[in-house]
Amino acid sequence: MKDLMRAKLHELMRARLLVERSELLEKNVKLFDFLQSEDVKGIDEEHVRLLWEQFDHMNKYSIVLGKRIDLLTSEMGEDK
């Protein structure tokens, strides 16, 4: 029973992480597209610099989410 509960928890966590990463990647693509557009020219340089910094952090966060997904996937395989 304990193993079944753990497996279900891993499945739920993995599903939530997949959704979170998907939403994050969608936002990051939109941010990148904006930063590459003509619209960015009307924004203060410091704001643009911070947006690029945000883009970088979002990419790093996505990598961390991917590692957590991989770890859960591996642990789920071991639970079987």
VMD Tcl script that draws the C-alpha trace (Angstrom):
set ca {
  {0.00 0.00 0.00}
  {2.82 2.38 0.90}
  {4.54 1.72 -2.44}
  {1.29 2.35 -4.30}
  {0.81 5.68 -2.51}
  {4.39 6.66 -3.32}
  {3.92 5.74 -6.98}
  {0.72 7.79 -7.17}
  {2.46 10.76 -5.52}
  {5.30 10.53 -8.05}
  {2.80 10.41 -10.91}
  {0.97 13.46 -9.58}
  {4.19 15.43 -8.99}
  {5.50 14.53 -12.44}
  {2.24 15.57 -14.12}
  {2.26 18.92 -12.33}
  {5.90 19.51 -13.25}
  {5.18 18.72 -16.90}
  {2.37 21.28 -16.95}
  {4.52 23.86 -15.18}
  {7.41 23.37 -17.60}
  {5.10 23.53 -20.60}
  {3.55 26.79 -19.40}
  {6.98 28.22 -18.61}
  {8.32 27.34 -22.06}
  {5.30 28.95 -23.70}
  {5.88 32.16 -21.73}
  {9.58 32.09 -22.51}
  {8.96 31.74 -26.24}
  {6.62 34.73 -26.10}
  {9.19 36.74 -24.17}
  {11.92 35.83 -26.66}
  {9.69 36.74 -29.59}
  {8.96 40.10 -27.95}
  {12.64 40.75 -27.30}
  {13.38 40.04 -30.96}
  {10.55 42.27 -32.22}
  {10.50 45.94 -33.17}
  {8.29 46.61 -30.12}
  {11.26 46.32 -27.78}
  {12.81 49.46 -29.28}
  {10.32 51.63 -27.41}
  {11.39 50.32 -24.01}
  {14.06 51.71 -21.72}
  {17.41 49.88 -22.03}
  {17.40 48.87 -18.37}
  {14.01 47.22 -18.77}
  {15.26 45.36 -21.83}
  {18.35 44.23 -19.94}
  {16.16 42.96 -17.11}
  {13.87 41.18 -19.55}
  {16.89 39.36 -21.00}
  {17.93 38.47 -17.46}
  {14.42 37.18 -16.80}
  {14.59 35.13 -20.01}
  {17.87 33.59 -18.84}
  {16.47 32.71 -15.42}
  {13.38 31.19 -16.98}
  {15.61 28.98 -19.14}
  {17.58 27.85 -16.08}
  {14.37 27.16 -14.18}
  {13.13 25.06 -17.10}
  {16.33 23.01 -16.92}
  {15.79 22.40 -13.19}
  {12.20 21.33 -13.86}
  {13.47 18.93 -16.53}
  {15.94 17.40 -14.08}
  {13.20 16.94 -11.50}
  {10.95 15.32 -14.13}
  {13.78 12.99 -15.14}
  {14.44 12.06 -11.52}
  {10.78 11.31 -10.85}
  {10.56 9.30 -14.07}
  {13.59 7.28 -12.99}
  {12.16 6.73 -9.52}
  {8.84 5.67 -10.99}
  {10.65 3.04 -13.03}
  {12.33 1.75 -9.88}
  {8.99 1.56 -8.08}
  {7.61 -0.96 -10.56}
}
mol new
graphics top color blue
foreach p $ca { graphics top sphere $p radius 0.5 }
foreach p [lrange $ca 0 end-1] q [lrange $ca 1 end] { graphics top cylinder $p $q radius 0.2 }
display resetview
